[in-house]
Amino acid sequence: MTPKTRKLDTLIIGGGHAGLTAAITAAEAGARVCVLEGAPKSHRAGNSRHTRNLRPMHQGPILSLTGTYGEDEYWDDLLRVTDGQTNETLARLTIRESAQSVAWLYRHGVHFQPPLGGTLHLGRTNAFFLGGGKALMNALYREAGRLGIEVHYNAEVIDLKFDGKRFEEAVVKAEPDNRSFQAKTLVAAAGGFESNIEWLKEIWGAVADNFLIRGTPYNRGEVLKLLHARGGQQVGDPKQCHAVAIDGRAPKFDGGIVTRVDCVSLGIVVNDNASRFYDEGEDFWPKRYAIWGRLVAQQPNQIGHVIIDSKSIGAFMPPVFPPIVADTIGDLARRIGLDETQLVKTVNRFNAAVQPGTFDHTELDGCKTQGLEINKTNWARPLDQPPFSAYSLKPGITFTYLGVGVNEKAQMLMATGEPSDNVFAAGEIMAGNVLGKGYLAGIGMTIGGVFGQIAGREAAQYALK
Ligand SMILES: Cc1cc2nc3c(=O)[nH]c(=O)nc-3n(C[C@H](O)[C@H](O)[C@H](O)COP(=O)(O)OP(=O)(O)OC[C@H]3O[C@@H](n4cnc5c(N)ncnc54)[C@H](O)[C@@H]3O)c2cc1C
C-alpha cells in the first residue's frame, strides 16, 4: 500500500465488537470503510471474542430471552451497581437503544441460545450468543467481507494526527516504513488499557505485576492515550475496572472465562497468612464475583485460596484447572504452601462458629457463623468432609474504565466540552461514560453495540455529506 494514498470515508481503529458494528453500520450507509486491527488475524476481535452475552432491554420474550426487562428496571440495576456514578443521558440512551441490539445482530448472522447451567438466572436479562463471542465475531467479520470493508491485521496504530479538533491521519507501525491512513471520519474502538502492565503499575503500583489479564494482550491503550494527548476529554477514574478473582494458574493474558473460580460462596477464602479477609457469603456469587478481584489485589502477594470440602463438589461450574486435593486441612496447607498450624486454626475456628441452619445455595439461606471478626453470612457449613480442595485466586482484570468523553452522537468530546468534528468513539474506550464504577453482567457488549451503531451511522453521515 502506498503511504498517504488512502481516500477513505471512515477509518475504524479496533476490530472488536464495537469496531465491527461501527464498520458494518457505516458501510451499510454507503461509506468506504477500513478497519485497522492491531492483532494478527488469529487473535482478532480483542476481548469481544471471550464474551458470552449482552444485556438488552426488551418488552416481551424474544429469541432466547424470557419475560420482559424494561427501561426503569434496567436503569435501577445500573444505578445500584455504579452507585450513581454514570452519565444518565448516555446510560438511558444505551438502555433504550439496546432494545434493537439482538435483532441487529441476528440480521447480521449471529444466533442466540438459552443460558446453560450456572447462568440460568440470567435467562431474562441476558441474551447468550450461540457459540460464544468467537462465533459472534466470526459472523460480523463475514458481514464485513460481504460489504467490501477492508480489514488490515497487525495494523497497530501508533500515532494520530489532528488539526485542532479534527482528525486527519492515523499512522500504523510497519517495516520498513510506517503506513498512513487518511479518512474523513475516525471511529476509535481500540479498547481500554488493561493489557498495558506498565500503565497499570502507574496506577496500582508494583502489585500490578501480579495481575492476570483475562482478555487480549493487544488492548494496550495507545489510542486512548493519543486521543487524550490530542485534547480528547478524559472520563473515568483510572483505577476503576472490572476485575474478578480467577485461578492463580491462569496464563498472563487471554485465559478467558474458563479460568473463573465460582466456589467462593461455598467455602472459605484465606490469604497467604491463612487468614480469612471477607464475608464469602455476602450475596449470590454472580452479584459478588466482580468485587473479589479487588479484594484479592489487597492481600499479601495478591493471592487468595478458596477452600471447600467434598460437600461442595458438583455444586458449581468447575474451572479449567483441577483443584489441589488432600485428606486433611493440614496436608492441604502443606500442598498449597500455607502455614499448616495457622490454616488448621482458621478452619477450626470457622467450623466452631457455624450456626445451625438449613443449607440452600439457591437462596440467601441465612446459614451463618457467629462470633468471628469476619462472619460468613450465608451458606456457612463446617469444612469437615474430606477430601478438601483448594483453588488459588489472583486478580483477573477484565477491562479498564478510563476513557474519552462522548455525546449522544458518539462524537468524542474535547477537554473544552465541545465535540470533535469528525472523531467518534465506541466500546471499552468510552464505556467509562456509563460505568463510573461497578458492573452489570452483559453491559460491556451492550455499550459497544449501541455506541458502535451510533458511531458508524454518524461517522458515515458526516463523511458523505
Ligand atoms: C474473559 C472476558 C469475558 C467477558 N464476557 C463478557 C460478556 O459475556 N458480556 C459482556 O457484555 N462483556 C463481556 N466482557 C467485556 C467485553 O469483552 C467488552 O466490554 C467488549 O468486548 C468491548 O468491545 P470493544 O470492541 O470495545 O473491545 P475489544 O473487543 O477488546 O476490541 C478492541 C480491539 O482493538 C484492537 N486494538 C487495540 N489497540 C489497538 C491499536 N493501537 N491499533 C489497532 N488496533 C488496536 C485490539 O486488537 C482489539 O481487537 C468480557 C471480557 C473478557 C475479557
The ligand as a MOL file (V3000), in Angstrom:
LIG
                    3D

  0  0  0     0  0            999 V3000
M  V30 BEGIN CTAB
M  V30 COUNTS 53 58 0 0 0
M  V30 BEGIN ATOM
M  V30 1 C -12.9620 -13.0520 29.5860 0
M  V30 2 C -13.9370 -11.9480 29.2770 0
M  V30 3 C -15.2960 -12.2260 29.2650 0
M  V30 4 C -16.2040 -11.2110 29.0020 0
M  V30 5 N -17.5370 -11.5360 28.9500 0
M  V30 6 C -18.4340 -10.5800 28.6460 0
M  V30 7 C -19.8010 -10.9090 28.4400 0
M  V30 8 O -20.2160 -12.0790 28.4470 0
M  V30 9 N -20.6640 -9.8690 28.1860 0
M  V30 10 C -20.2490 -8.5700 28.1100 0
M  V30 11 O -21.0640 -7.6820 27.9030 0
M  V30 12 N -18.9420 -8.2410 28.2420 0
M  V30 13 C -18.0310 -9.2140 28.4910 0
M  V30 14 N -16.6980 -8.8830 28.5760 0
M  V30 15 C -16.3120 -7.4820 28.3170 0
M  V30 16 C -16.3110 -7.2810 26.7880 0
M  V30 17 O -15.3560 -8.1450 26.2340 0
M  V30 18 C -16.0110 -5.8550 26.3650 0
M  V30 19 O -16.8310 -4.9520 27.0280 0
M  V30 20 C -16.2480 -5.6940 24.8510 0
M  V30 21 O -15.7460 -6.7880 24.1500 0
M  V30 22 C -15.5870 -4.4450 24.3500 0
M  V30 23 O -15.6310 -4.4130 22.9460 0
M  V30 24 P -14.6280 -3.4630 22.1860 0
M  V30 25 O -14.8830 -3.6770 20.7390 0
M  V30 26 O -14.6810 -2.1080 22.7410 0
M  V30 27 O -13.1800 -4.0100 22.5940 0
M  V30 28 P -12.3340 -5.3250 22.0560 0
M  V30 29 O -13.2770 -6.3880 21.6700 0
M  V30 30 O -11.3560 -5.5910 23.0850 0
M  V30 31 O -11.6930 -4.7630 20.7280 0
M  V30 32 C -10.6750 -3.7930 20.7370 0
M  V30 33 C -9.7640 -4.0990 19.5640 0
M  V30 34 O -8.8560 -3.0110 19.3950 0
M  V30 35 C -7.6260 -3.5320 18.9410 0
M  V30 36 N -6.5880 -2.5510 19.2590 0
M  V30 37 C -6.1440 -2.1530 20.4530 0
M  V30 38 N -5.1860 -1.2210 20.3320 0
M  V30 39 C -5.0330 -1.0100 19.0050 0
M  V30 40 C -4.1800 -0.1590 18.2250 0
M  V30 41 N -3.2850 0.6680 18.7900 0
M  V30 42 N -4.2860 -0.1970 16.8690 0
M  V30 43 C -5.1790 -1.0300 16.2570 0
M  V30 44 N -5.9990 -1.8610 16.9690 0
M  V30 45 C -5.9190 -1.8450 18.3100 0
M  V30 46 C -7.4670 -4.8490 19.6770 0
M  V30 47 O -6.6260 -5.7430 18.9670 0
M  V30 48 C -8.9150 -5.3470 19.7520 0
M  V30 49 O -9.2110 -6.2790 18.7440 0
M  V30 50 C -15.7560 -9.8920 28.7910 0
M  V30 51 C -14.3860 -9.6120 28.7710 0
M  V30 52 C -13.4790 -10.6330 28.9900 0
M  V30 53 C -12.0030 -10.3280 28.9580 0
M  V30 END ATOM
M  V30 BEGIN BOND
M  V30 1 1 1 2
M  V30 2 1 2 3
M  V30 3 2 2 52
M  V30 4 2 3 4
M  V30 5 1 4 5
M  V30 6 1 4 50
M  V30 7 2 5 6
M  V30 8 1 6 7
M  V30 9 1 6 13
M  V30 10 2 7 8
M  V30 11 1 7 9
M  V30 12 1 9 10
M  V30 13 2 10 11
M  V30 14 1 10 12
M  V30 15 2 12 13
M  V30 16 1 13 14
M  V30 17 1 14 15
M  V30 18 1 14 50
M  V30 19 1 15 16
M  V30 20 1 16 17
M  V30 21 1 16 18
M  V30 22 1 18 19
M  V30 23 1 18 20
M  V30 24 1 20 21
M  V30 25 1 20 22
M  V30 26 1 22 23
M  V30 27 1 23 24
M  V30 28 2 24 25
M  V30 29 1 24 26
M  V30 30 1 24 27
M  V30 31 1 27 28
M  V30 32 2 28 29
M  V30 33 1 28 30
M  V30 34 1 28 31
M  V30 35 1 31 32
M  V30 36 1 32 33
M  V30 37 1 33 34
M  V30 38 1 33 48
M  V30 39 1 34 35
M  V30 40 1 35 36
M  V30 41 1 35 46
M  V30 42 1 36 37
M  V30 43 1 36 45
M  V30 44 2 37 38
M  V30 45 1 38 39
M  V30 46 1 39 40
M  V30 47 2 39 45
M  V30 48 1 40 41
M  V30 49 2 40 42
M  V30 50 1 42 43
M  V30 51 2 43 44
M  V30 52 1 44 45
M  V30 53 1 46 47
M  V30 54 1 46 48
M  V30 55 1 48 49
M  V30 56 2 50 51
M  V30 57 1 51 52
M  V30 58 1 52 53
M  V30 END BOND
M  V30 END CTAB
M  END
